[in-house]
Amino acid sequence: METAPRPKKIRPGEAAAAIGSTYSAVSRWISRYGDRGVKPKAEQTDGWLEFSFGDVAALAITRYLVDLGMPAHGAFSVAMRIVELRWPDLFSIDEPKWTPDKETSHMFFFLNREGNWDFGSFERCEAADVPQDSRAHIILAVGPIVNDAFRALEEMGHARPAIKKAAAEQERDELAESLAKQIKENVSERLRKDSR
């Protein structure tokens, strides 16, 4: 017997399990720091707290940043910014998509002597100039962290977000299609001329 597909939105317990945390920890982050933006972007319905794949991706990254010592509200803001700029289509409830590639798979973080965090590029894997007073350099594998959370959600019955082609790959495919069409037209034209 076939099982019914899971709802498109993700419940708090599922989000917590997917990121390797607990329901109470995620709820505590949201209740304590909700006024500072630590909350899901997914539209809320039915009185239940609901998450999109983008929200889960941000929570997964947040968990690692908190483990590294970043305060939860700051970690969530940074994680949400990473997801919004690298994989904005993950916030679509009906058709979530993302492009897990080498350009977006890692994020650089620096901790200075005063205990303040600095970062590389939010958009892609690119290290900023290392601050001279930096005491710790961390490369966080944000792509694999997010992928692990999606794999856990898939095991719970949620369909994985679709893989969206990178812009360069899309352009290459369009060029190949255009060239194939031109070749076909040229061959057809020559065959017509030869048959006369």
C-alpha positions as CSV (number, residue, x, y, z in Angstrom):
1,M,0.0,0.0,0.0
2,E,1.4,3.4,-1.0
3,T,1.8,6.0,1.8
4,A,0.3,9.5,1.4
5,P,2.9,12.2,0.7
6,R,3.9,14.3,3.6
7,P,2.6,17.9,3.9
8,K,4.7,20.4,2.0
9,K,5.5,22.3,5.2
10,I,7.6,20.8,7.9
11,R,6.6,20.6,11.6
12,P,8.9,21.7,14.4
13,G,9.7,18.2,15.6
14,E,10.7,17.2,12.1
15,A,12.8,20.3,11.6
16,A,14.5,19.6,14.9
17,A,15.2,16.0,14.1
18,A,16.5,16.9,10.6
19,I,19.1,19.2,12.0
20,G,20.2,16.8,14.8
21,S,18.6,18.9,17.6
22,T,15.6,18.6,19.8
23,Y,12.2,20.1,19.6
24,S,12.7,22.0,22.9
25,A,16.0,23.5,21.7
26,V,14.4,24.8,18.5
27,S,11.3,26.0,20.3
28,R,13.6,27.8,22.9
29,W,15.5,29.6,20.1
30,I,12.3,30.8,18.5
31,S,10.6,31.8,21.8
32,R,13.7,33.5,23.2
33,Y,14.9,35.2,20.0
34,G,11.7,35.5,17.9
35,D,11.6,39.3,18.3
36,R,15.1,39.3,16.8
37,G,14.1,37.4,13.7
38,V,14.7,33.8,14.8
39,K,11.6,32.3,13.3
40,P,10.5,30.5,10.2
41,K,9.8,32.5,7.0
42,A,7.2,30.0,5.9
43,E,3.6,31.4,6.1
44,Q,1.9,30.0,9.2
45,T,-1.4,28.2,9.1
46,D,-3.6,26.2,11.4
47,G,-1.9,27.4,14.6
48,W,1.0,25.0,14.1
49,L,4.5,26.3,13.7
50,E,5.6,25.4,10.2
51,F,8.9,25.5,8.3
52,S,9.9,25.5,4.7
53,F,13.1,23.8,3.4
54,G,14.8,27.2,3.5
55,D,13.9,27.5,7.2
56,V,15.3,24.1,7.9
57,A,18.5,24.9,5.9
58,A,19.0,28.0,8.0
59,L,18.3,26.1,11.3
60,A,20.8,23.4,10.3
61,I,23.6,26.0,9.7
62,T,22.5,27.8,12.9
63,R,23.0,24.7,14.9
64,Y,26.6,24.4,13.8
65,L,27.4,28.1,14.3
66,V,25.9,27.8,17.9
67,D,28.1,24.8,18.5
68,L,31.1,26.9,17.5
69,G,30.2,29.6,20.0
70,M,28.2,32.1,18.0
71,P,25.1,33.4,19.9
72,A,21.9,31.8,18.6
73,H,20.2,35.0,17.3
74,G,23.3,36.1,15.5
75,A,23.9,32.6,14.1
76,F,20.4,32.4,12.8
77,S,20.7,35.8,11.1
78,V,23.9,34.8,9.4
79,A,22.5,31.4,8.4
80,M,19.3,32.9,7.1
81,R,21.3,35.4,5.0
82,I,23.4,32.5,3.6
83,V,20.3,30.5,2.5
84,E,18.5,33.6,1.2
85,L,21.4,34.6,-1.1
86,R,22.7,31.1,-2.1
87,W,19.5,29.1,-2.3
88,P,16.5,31.5,-2.3
89,D,14.2,29.0,-4.1
90,L,14.2,26.8,-0.9
91,F,11.6,29.1,0.5
92,S,9.1,28.1,-2.1
93,I,6.5,25.9,-0.5
94,D,5.2,24.4,-3.7
95,E,8.4,23.9,-5.7
96,P,11.5,24.2,-3.5
97,K,14.8,24.1,-5.5
98,W,18.5,24.6,-4.8
99,T,21.8,24.3,-6.6
100,P,24.3,22.4,-4.4
101,D,27.6,23.1,-6.1
102,K,31.2,24.0,-5.3
103,E,30.4,27.7,-5.6
104,T,27.9,27.6,-2.7
105,S,29.1,24.6,-0.6
106,H,31.3,26.3,2.0
107,M,31.4,29.5,4.1
108,F,34.4,31.1,5.7
109,F,34.2,32.5,9.3
110,F,36.8,34.3,11.4
111,L,36.9,34.9,15.1
112,N,38.9,37.9,16.3
113,R,40.7,38.4,19.6
114,E,37.7,40.3,21.1
115,G,35.4,37.3,20.3
116,N,33.6,38.9,17.4
117,W,32.8,37.0,14.2
118,D,33.5,38.1,10.7
119,F,32.7,36.2,7.5
120,G,33.5,35.7,3.9
121,S,31.0,36.1,1.0
122,F,27.4,35.3,1.7
123,E,26.8,34.6,-2.0
124,R,29.5,32.1,-2.8
125,C,32.6,30.3,-1.4
126,E,35.0,33.1,-1.3
127,A,37.2,34.1,1.7
128,A,37.3,37.7,2.7
129,D,40.6,39.2,3.5
130,V,41.6,37.5,6.8
131,P,41.4,40.2,9.5
132,Q,44.8,40.7,11.1
133,D,43.4,40.2,14.6
134,S,41.7,37.0,13.6
135,R,42.4,34.1,16.1
136,A,40.3,31.3,14.5
137,H,39.6,30.5,10.9
138,I,36.6,28.2,10.2
139,I,35.4,26.8,6.9
140,L,31.9,25.5,7.4
141,A,30.6,23.0,4.9
142,V,27.2,24.7,4.6
143,G,26.1,22.7,1.5
144,P,26.7,19.3,3.0
145,I,25.1,20.4,6.3
146,V,22.0,21.4,4.5
147,N,22.0,18.3,2.4
148,D,22.2,16.1,5.5
149,A,19.1,17.9,6.9
150,F,17.3,17.3,3.6
151,R,18.3,13.6,3.7
152,A,16.8,13.3,7.2
153,L,13.6,14.9,6.0
154,E,13.4,12.6,3.1
155,E,13.7,9.6,5.5
156,M,10.7,11.1,7.3
157,G,8.7,11.1,4.0
158,H,9.3,14.6,2.7
159,A,10.3,14.9,-1.0
160,R,13.7,16.5,-1.4
161,P,13.9,19.9,-3.0
162,A,14.6,19.7,-6.8
163,I,18.1,20.3,-8.0
164,K,18.3,23.5,-10.0
165,K,21.0,23.8,-12.6
166,A,23.7,26.4,-12.0
167,A,23.5,29.4,-14.4
168,A,26.6,28.3,-16.3
169,E,25.3,24.8,-16.7
170,Q,21.9,26.2,-17.9
171,E,23.7,28.5,-20.4
172,R,25.8,25.6,-21.7
173,D,22.7,23.4,-22.2
174,E,20.8,26.2,-24.0
175,L,23.8,26.8,-26.3
176,A,24.1,23.1,-27.0
177,E,20.4,22.9,-27.8
178,S,20.6,26.0,-30.1
179,L,23.6,24.5,-31.9
180,A,21.8,21.2,-32.4
181,K,18.8,23.0,-33.8
182,Q,21.0,25.0,-36.2
183,I,22.8,21.8,-37.4
184,K,19.5,20.1,-37.9
185,E,18.2,23.0,-40.0
186,N,21.4,23.1,-42.0
187,V,21.3,19.4,-42.7
188,S,17.6,19.6,-43.7
189,E,18.3,22.5,-46.0
190,R,21.2,20.7,-47.7
191,L,19.1,17.5,-48.1
192,R,16.3,19.5,-49.7
193,K,18.8,21.2,-52.1
194,D,20.4,17.8,-53.0
195,S,17.0,16.2,-53.7
196,R,16.2,18.8,-56.3
